[in-house]
Amino acid sequence: MISYKEADFNTWERFYRANVINSITGFKSVSLIGSADKSGQTNLGVFSSIVHIGSNPALVGYINRPRKAAPHTLANIEATGCYTINHIAPFYLEKAHQTSAKYPTGVSEFEEVGLSVEYIDTFSAPFVKESKVKYALTLQEIVPIQMNDTFLVIGKIQSIYLADDLLLPDGFIDLHKAETVCSNGIDSYYSTQPLNRFTYAKPNIKIEKIADNG
């Protein structure tokens, strides 16, 4: 096994280092975050740092890069207090990836990449119409991370929208059936293949496989 130390990391070319460090954490969820400013100008960006914070209340967090590198999503969320998270499917994966380009203020990634804006109920932030799994959030807290000038943005889920037949009787969402993709590194995407689901683990009780593993 080859080993690399921090001193090695510091000698690597910027994008090479980014690929290594982004890949080492393994496969991650990847979604499109939809937002709009107070005038209604829409914005869409791809994020692979989305994480479950808690179920009661229903909290989800994501890491926003430094303002200089990725200002629009964070500014919109600060201004309006709401945003959407939309899962990505293979049939519009290239369009989703293209939203990572640095478009100028006033340009909508929805329009630039050819994805459809959708407004649902009275929620003021835009959804991706093509997405089969999407949810609306209201801002709860922005936590500055001083080490690298990034931000942990925490939102509370207000509503969830799922395509038919994705929600199983026990509350499990069948993301494989939804064809939700995952990611590794900064530019690599993957489909999923179910392996097993297991019963809730307790000490001294043998776990069992759940028949329907999605």
C-alpha positions, 0 to 999 in steps of 0.5 A: 500500500502506498502512503501519502502525507500532508507534505505530499498533498501540498506539492500536488497541482490544484486540480489533482489535489482536489480530485484526490481529496474529493474522492477519498470520502467515497460515494456521495449524494448529489443534487441540484439546489434551486433558488431565486433572488427577491426579484424572482431571478432563478439560480440552479447549482449542483452540490455533492455535500448534502447531508442529513442533520436530523429527522425531528425536526427534519433538517438537511445541511449542505456545504457552500463554498467560499462566497467568492467561488460560489456566491449566488445560491448562498446569497439567494437563500440569505435573501429569501430564506427558502430553496429546493433540493432536487435529485438528479437522474441519468437522462439530464445528468449532463445538464445538471453537471453544466450548472457547475459552470460559473455563470454571471449574476443575472443568468439563470442556469435553468435556461442556460442548460435547458432544465425546466423551472417548476413552482409547486403550491405557494413555495417561492423557490423553483424546483427542477420539473424533471426531478423525481425526488425533490423537497422544499426547505426554509433556512434555519442556520448558516454556520461559518467554517473559519478553517476554509471560509465555507458555510454549513447551510442548514434547512428545515424540510417543508414539503416533499414531492415524489414520483409515484411508487417510490415510497415503500410502506415502511417509509423507505424511499426507493431511490434506485427505482427513481434512478437517483445518481450519486457522485465521487470526486468533482466530476464523476457520477454513478448509478446505484445497485441495491445490495441489502436492507437489514432490520434495526440493529440491537445488541444481542439480537441477530439482524435479518434481511428485509425482503424488499430491498428496493 
